[in-house]
Amino acid sequence: ADSMAFRPFPFQISHYKTMAEKFMICTTGFDTEERENLELLIRLIGATYNPVLKHRATTHLICKRPEGAKYEKAIECDIRVVTVQWLEECIN
């Protein structure tokens, strides 16, 4: 993919560590390699990655497409649903 999320990091990780330390982020719709790369980027901005969507704990759900059980639960629980582009904008 052309997304920054799926290429080698062209920057120093330490510069971004405290940007989003209160975020707990979950993902949905990505294959294993994509999810692992997203997990690294999530940690890069200082957030916590959790593969389980938790009501009152998860702050953001990164979706590949707006569909599926996690997406529906996030909408129901007022969890912010975002795209990979949002994560990239946190870094840029």
VENHU-V927437 format. One line per field, one symbol per residue. psi: psi as a letter, one per 20 degrees, with the letter a starting at -180 (. if undefined). burial: 1 if it has 16 or more other C-alpha atoms within 10 Angstrom, else 0. A space follows every 50 residues. Layout:
# VENHU-V927437
psi: ???
burial: ???
This chain:
# VENHU-V927437
psi: qiqhikrqpkrphhijhjgliipopqrqjqrggggggggghghhjjrppp ipoppjgphqpopgqmrrggggggghjkppprrhhgghhhh.
burial: 00011000000000010001001111111000011001111111111111 001100011111110000011001000010110100110010
